[in-house]
Amino acid sequence: MPTFPHWHRLLVVQVENALKRRGSPVGIPYWEWTKPNTHIPDLLDAEKYVDPHTGEEHHNPFHDAAVAFLGPKVHTSRDVQESLSHSPAWGDHTEL
């Protein structure tokens, strides 16, 4: 599990509450660092996703993206390595 500042979630909640007091409906996503990483989330790994409101399948913009200045057929690529999402053994380190 990565080391992450403990105060970060409190700071995010305080910012979120300040936004709500000013009428913003926005929520701020955060990394729940207290839960162990067991897999790469589908949001980052899946080529397509299903819209929960319509049931329609769409291209996942987090999977790859067009590099417009290189031409319409040039896209980024992904090499998601499942091993990077696992917590290392005590005293060991990740590949990062």
Helices and strands as residue ranges (DSSP letters): H 8-21, H 42-45, E 48-50, E 57-59, G 68-70, G 82-85
